[in-house]
Amino acid sequence: MIRWIIVIFLALILISWFSPLLQKLGLGRLPGDLRFKLFGREFFLPFTTTILLSLLAAGIAKFL
């Protein structure tokens, strides 16, 4: 259980770093991806994109 929490946390960090590239591909604007401003700063929580990319990575790992 803790391993999955760490994996999801790391995936969220990586996705937020690569968000400009992913937005050009259309990811990051899916239903379930949250953007909000708080205290003049914009926050981005890509829940749906994280799940989609995790499933893609799991599918690739299964076939390799």
Order of alpha helices (4+ residues) and beta strands (2+ residues): alpha-alpha-beta-beta-alpha
